[in-house]
Amino acid sequence: MEIVGSVENESLRKELIEKQELLTQAAKAIELIEDQKQISTQSQTHYHQALKREHDKAEKLEQGSSNSAIVLEFSANGTYSNEW
């Protein structure tokens, strides 16, 4: 009986080691996924901020363009007209 018990113990020990290795691999995979998610979130945040800055620049240019057109219209006619 002692040999059978020893074989069973060895088999259980090997199973336990294999399961521990699988758990370690799973933990590393989860950690990698979390890191990738954080990087993706940061990238999206930076992209969104860049788009907002470009949008704000475009609005300022558009406003500046409208103001320039008003000044040019005033200068060309010598009078100011607010018909647009």
Buried (B, 14 or more C-beta within 10 A) or exposed (E): EEEEEEEEEEEEEEEEEEEEEEEEEEEEEEEEEEEEEEEEEEEEEEEEEEEEEEEEEEEEEEEEEEEEEBEEBEEEEEEEEEEE
